[in-house]
Amino acid sequence: MASLSLFIFVTLAILVILFVNPTFSTSRRALKHKKVQTGFRVTLKHVDSGKNLTKFERIQRGMKRGQLRLQRLSAATTASSDAAQVEAPIHAGTGEFLMNLAIGTPPESFSAILDTGSDLIWTQCKPCRQCYDQPTPIFDPKKSSSFSKLSCNSQLCSALPASTCASDGCEYIYQYGDYSVTQGILASETFTFGDKVSIPNVGFGCGSDNEGDGFSQGSGLVGLGRGPLSLVSQLEEPKFSYCLTSLDDSKTSSLFLGSLSSVNSTQKKSITTTTLTKNPSQPSFYYLSLKGISVGGTRLDIDKSTFEVQDDGSGGLIIDSGTTLTYIDGHAFNALKKEFIAQTKLPVDSSGVSGLDLCFTSPSDTSDVEVPKLIFHFNGGDLDLPAENYVVTDSSSGLLCLALGSSGNSGMSIFGNIQQQNYLVIHDLAKETLSFIPKQCDGL
């Protein structure tokens, strides 16, 4: 009887150790959900950093990429309203910032394009049928102990816009607006972010056939859109934020997920918060509720429906970290341009050498030049931008230019990253809000 009591005591003691001692059964791998408990920070690097370019030159390069991205975003919206004309839905693709992360066990580091205009996380995988040259070695799933293919009946496979069921699992195809494409096997893997925060069972595309001109700046892409395949959705984090440094700053920008995205009481005094709206035709995009624009003290005469999503899914204003300039509806931009010219006491430059829609000939000393205020009136608050967020000067050409452009007749408008620089931009998906807080981002 004594030996039986001793056996029971020892058994209970072992059970207590197993459940209490964190070195045993609290592995992140065992968690059903991948929710980040403490939050983490990821550094972001602009794609043109380290190239010895002026701010004006970076804007010009970004503008060329941005015009292509605008075409992609517009094409995605058009395709969604007439889906019969395409084989698979198309997405924005590419971007302006790279994030460093690692994949697998043991972890292999790589840099990925950050894209708030799409959802899928993917990287190139061996063996490759068609792969582009990337800056880091191509991921080899056979060398990782945590790699696992996802089945065709998995939730993430069902969330894909286009997929097929093969003998080895769920095969995906994900197409972007310039007809760049990634396709391969949908799998799960351990991803490591920031200060060695490892998250298991992250669904991603293991691409064996990848084609696209804009992909080569990174070794894959991380989607931060609103759909179930995105990183924020998979982490079950209702909030994320980023802080982008000025384009003429060589320092890195930052992405925050989890608790680090929160604001403290001192920041709340200067916060501008607006509502996020949805477009059923493009559920991944972050649409803002823009009511109007003022130049100086003049509210522009813009029809109130200009920035609203239309019944066919066209129109609306999205916020996008992957587009350099802000592009607004052609009629609205013409009104803005006219008022800006009227209030700026400088001659208009008609040479077109800058590639921007509106430039002025400026004196060599621009310290006395006054530019009118530019205010975006959002539902919930006004965003009064500092001049450096919408005006750029080029000493070599003697130009002062407006860092905004016309989206033409596409109907879609984009709030670009120059206008977001040195703001902490907080996406709260639980409250369906987006907030701007002035912040010196190079000090983070």
Disulfide bonds with the S-S distance in Angstrom:
Cys125-Cys206 2.04
Cys128-Cys131 1.72
Cys152-Cys165 2.09
Cys157-Cys170 2.13
Cys243-Cys441 1.95
Cys359-Cys401 1.97
